[in-house]
Amino acid sequence: MAKYNKLAGKHFLVIGGTKGIGRGVVEGAIESGARVTLAGSSDASVGAAVAEVRAAYPGATVAGIACDLSGDAAEQNLEALFAAAGAAAAVDHVALTAADPLVFMGIQDVTADKARAVAHMRMNVPLLVAKVAARHLRPSNECSLTLSTGGIADRPNAGWSLIAFVAAGLQGLARNLALDLKPVRVNAVEPGPVDTPLWDSTGFNAEQKAAAFDNWAKTLPTGQVGQVEDVAEAYLYLAKDKNATGEIVKTRGGANLI
């Protein structure tokens, strides 16, 4: 019996698995021998992602389910997602990487409506995912939920106060959920700058993005912006380590050192 390949034969549900870091978790889990269900916001995005993954990994056991988390029906939609995923095989691990576009604004531009909008995907949804996961995951430390936060939680930057607020809140949420869901393990991954499609929704044009990435490459100790296939390893590790719960794993390219 394999002692260290703990994902072989397990069922990994990746919410936000159509692209970016979530897509990396999907591919990494498949390479580790897991069954994977990826969830995205629409039938179109899910269908395209599943087709691409099957083309890259012939023979992989992968399914896709659309799950709209954008509105007040998020909890009901999550319940349907977990039920549908679990109908094929019991879900063992959940990674939440789904996110809406980053919003940058000065403190004088913050309004209650803007704060509520940012909080929905980055605070309300993680809490609801945990609530629903607790009803579907086996009560065992062999099961896990991994949330996603960001380096802004530890390293302030002007104009990021609202995002820093929710990122830091996610750290506290992961730690407390580790008690609320025990023995199911709950952790979070804190990436630094990572090259993902999320940057395309920030308003940066190709030139601005290239300039920002070039600047990071010159200043980060690793010499490059984070790559999806590297950051995804943090999620896979947290799923495998039955001794890890209430932890924030940081994969930031040394951004905290500069």
PAVO-101944 format. One line per field, with one value per residue (C-alpha): residue in three letters; x, y, z; residue number from 1. Coordinates in steps of 0.25 Angstrom, whole numbers, m for minus. Each point is the difference from the previous one (the first is absolute). Example, Ala and Ser with C-alpha at 12.3 -4.5 7.8 and 13.67 -1.06 7.14 Angstrom:
2
residu = ala, ser .
c1 = 49, 6 .
c2 = m18, 14 .
c3 = 31, m2 .
num = 1, 2 .
//
This chain:
258
residu = met, ala, lys, tyr, asn, lys, leu, ala, gly, lys, his, phe, leu, val, ile, gly, gly, thr, lys, gly, ile, gly, arg, gly, val, val, glu, gly, ala, ile, glu, ser, gly, ala, arg, val, thr, leu, ala, gly, ser, ser, asp, ala, ser, val, gly, ala, ala, val, ala, glu, val, arg, ala, ala, tyr, pro, gly, ala, thr, val, ala, gly, ile, ala, cys, asp, leu, ser, gly, asp, ala, ala, glu, gln, asn, leu, glu, ala, leu, phe, ala, ala, ala, gly, ala, ala, ala, ala, val, asp, his, val, ala, leu, thr, ala, ala, asp, pro, leu, val, phe, met, gly, ile, gln, asp, val, thr, ala, asp, lys, ala, arg, ala, val, ala, his, met, arg, met, asn, val, pro, leu, leu, val, ala, lys, val, ala, ala, arg, his, leu, arg, pro, ser, asn, glu, cys, ser, leu, thr, leu, ser, thr, gly, gly, ile, ala, asp, arg, pro, asn, ala, gly, trp, ser, leu, ile, ala, phe, val, ala, ala, gly, leu, gln, gly, leu, ala, arg, asn, leu, ala, leu, asp, leu, lys, pro, val, arg, val, asn, ala, val, glu, pro, gly, pro, val, asp, thr, pro, leu, trp, asp, ser, thr, gly, phe, asn, ala, glu, gln, lys, ala, ala, ala, phe, asp, asn, trp, ala, lys, thr, leu, pro, thr, gly, gln, val, gly, gln, val, glu, asp, val, ala, glu, ala, tyr, leu, tyr, leu, ala, lys, asp, lys, asn, ala, thr, gly, glu, ile, val, lys, thr, arg, gly, gly, ala, asn, leu, ile .
c1 = 0, 5, 5, 2, m9, m12, m9, 0, m15, m5, m11, 5, m11, 6, m9, 5, 8, m2, 12, 11, 5, m12, 3, 14, m6, m9, 12, 9, m11, m2, 15, 0, m11, m12, m14, m3, m13, 2, m10, m2, m10, m6, m3, 9, 12, m1, m2, 12, 9, m4, 2, 14, 4, m5, 9, 12, m3, m6, m6, m2, m12, m5, m14, m5, m12, m5, m2, m4, 5, m3, m14, m8, m3, 15, m3, m11, 10, 11, m9, m4, 15, 4, m11, 3, 14, m2, m9, 11, 9, 2, 7, 13, 7, m6, 8, m6, 7, m12, 2, m6, 9, 9, m5, 10, m5, 4, m6, m9, m6, m5, m15, m8, m5, 14, 4, m12, 3, 15, m4, m10, 10, 11, m7, m14, 3, 12, m9, m11, 9, 5, m15, m4, 13, m2, m13, 7, 14, 3, 3, 15, 13, 2, m10, 4, m5, 10, m3, 7, 5, 11, 14, m7, m5, 15, 6, m8, m1, m6, m14, m2, m7, m13, 7, 10, m12, m7, 14, 3, m14, 2, 12, m8, m12, 9, 6, m14, m6, 10, m6, m15, 2, 10, 4, m1, 12, m1, 12, 3, 10, 6, 6, 8, 0, m4, m1, m15, m11, m6, 10, m7, m12, 7, 0, 15, 3, 10, 11, m3, m1, 14, 6, m5, 4, 14, 1, m4, 10, 11, m3, m6, 11, m5, 2, m13, m15, m7, m4, m13, 6, 9, m11, m9, 9, m4, m14, 4, 9, m11, m9, 11, 5, m10, 8, m3, m12, m2, 12, 3, 10, 7, 6, 4, 13, 7, m9, 0, 15, 1 .
c2 = 0, 14, 7, 14, 1, 3, 6, m13, m4, 12, 9, 15, 11, 13, 11, 10, m11, 5, 9, 6, m6, m8, m6, m3, m8, m8, m4, m3, m8, m8, m2, m5, m11, 7, 0, 15, 8, 15, 10, 13, 12, m5, m12, 6, 2, m13, m8, 7, m3, m15, m1, 6, m9, m13, 4, 2, m12, m11, m10, 10, m1, 14, 6, 14, 7, 14, 8, 14, 6, 15, 2, m3, m15, m3, m9, m8, m1, m5, m11, m4, 0, m9, m9, m2, m2, m10, m8, m5, m3, 6, 13, 0, 13, 14, 12, 13, 9, 7, 15, 13, 11, 7, 14, 11, 13, 11, 0, 12, m8, m11, 0, m10, m6, m2, m7, m9, m4, m3, m8, m9, m9, 2, m1, m5, m11, m6, m1, m6, m10, m4, m1, m9, m8, m4, m7, m8, m3, m13, 4, m4, 7, m7, 11, 14, 14, 10, 15, 11, 13, 9, 6, 14, m6, 1, 11, 13, 8, 13, m1, m14, 2, m7, m12, m1, 1, m13, m7, 1, m4, m13, m3, 1, m8, m12, m1, 1, m10, m10, m1, 1, m11, m9, m11, 5, 9, 14, 9, 11, 3, 14, 3, 12, 5, m11, 0, m4, 5, 8, 11, 2, 5, 11, 10, m2, 0, m10, 10, 4, m15, m3, 13, m5, m14, 5, 8, m11, m9, 10, 1, m13, m9, m12, 9, m2, 2, m13, m11, m7, m14, 4, 7, m12, m9, 7, m4, m14, m1, 5, m11, m10, 4, m6, 7, 14, 8, 15, 3, 11, m5, 12, m1, 14, m1, 7, 13, 1, 2, 12 .
c3 = 0, m4, 13, m6, m12, 8, m11, m8, m1, 8, m5, m1, m2, m6, 1, m10, m8, m14, 0, 8, 13, 0, m13, 5, 12, m9, m9, 12, 7, m13, m1, 14, m4, 6, m6, m2, m1, m5, 3, m8, m1, m14, m8, m11, 9, 6, m13, m6, 12, 1, m15, 1, 12, m6, m12, 8, 9, m8, 10, 11, 9, m1, 0, 0, 6, m1, 13, 0, 13, m4, 7, 12, m5, 3, 11, m8, m12, 9, 6, m14, m4, 12, m2, m15, 2, 11, m8, m8, 12, 14, 0, 8, m3, m3, m5, m2, m10, m6, 0, m7, m6, 10, 4, 2, 6, 10, 13, m3, m12, 9, 2, 7, m13, m5, 13, 0, m15, 3, 13, m7, m8, 10, 13, m1, m10, 7, 13, m8, m7, 14, 5, m11, 0, 14, m4, m11, 4, 9, 14, m2, 0, m13, m6, m2, m4, m5, m2, m7, 5, m5, 4, 2, 13, 6, m9, m1, m13, m2, m7, 4, 14, m4, m6, 12, 9, m6, m2, 15, 3, m8, 9, 12, m6, m4, 14, 7, m10, 3, 14, m5, m11, 8, m3, m14, m2, m5, m5, m9, m11, m1, m13, m4, m14, m10, m15, m2, m8, 12, m4, m13, 7, 8, m11, m3, m15, m5, 1, 14, 5, m7, 7, 14, m2, m5, 13, 9, m8, 4, 14, 5, 5, m9, m12, m6, 3, 6, m10, 1, 0, 12, 8, m2, 8, 13, m2, m3, 12, 9, m5, 3, 13, 11, 11, m6, 4, 3, m8, m10, m10, m7, m14, m3, m8, 12, m1, 15, 0, m9 .
num = 1, 2, 3, 4, 5, 6, 7, 8, 9, 10, 11, 12, 13, 14, 15, 16, 17, 18, 19, 20, 21, 22, 23, 24, 25, 26, 27, 28, 29, 30, 31, 32, 33, 34, 35, 36, 37, 38, 39, 40, 41, 42, 43, 44, 45, 46, 47, 48, 49, 50, 51, 52, 53, 54, 55, 56, 57, 58, 59, 60, 61, 62, 63, 64, 65, 66, 67, 68, 69, 70, 71, 72, 73, 74, 75, 76, 77, 78, 79, 80, 81, 82, 83, 84, 85, 86, 87, 88, 89, 90, 91, 92, 93, 94, 95, 96, 97, 98, 99, 100, 101, 102, 103, 104, 105, 106, 107, 108, 109, 110, 111, 112, 113, 114, 115, 116, 117, 118, 119, 120, 121, 122, 123, 124, 125, 126, 127, 128, 129, 130, 131, 132, 133, 134, 135, 136, 137, 138, 139, 140, 141, 142, 143, 144, 145, 146, 147, 148, 149, 150, 151, 152, 153, 154, 155, 156, 157, 158, 159, 160, 161, 162, 163, 164, 165, 166, 167, 168, 169, 170, 171, 172, 173, 174, 175, 176, 177, 178, 179, 180, 181, 182, 183, 184, 185, 186, 187, 188, 189, 190, 191, 192, 193, 194, 195, 196, 197, 198, 199, 200, 201, 202, 203, 204, 205, 206, 207, 208, 209, 210, 211, 212, 213, 214, 215, 216, 217, 218, 219, 220, 221, 222, 223, 224, 225, 226, 227, 228, 229, 230, 231, 232, 233, 234, 235, 236, 237, 238, 239, 240, 241, 242, 243, 244, 245, 246, 247, 248, 249, 250, 251, 252, 253, 254, 255, 256, 257, 258 .
//
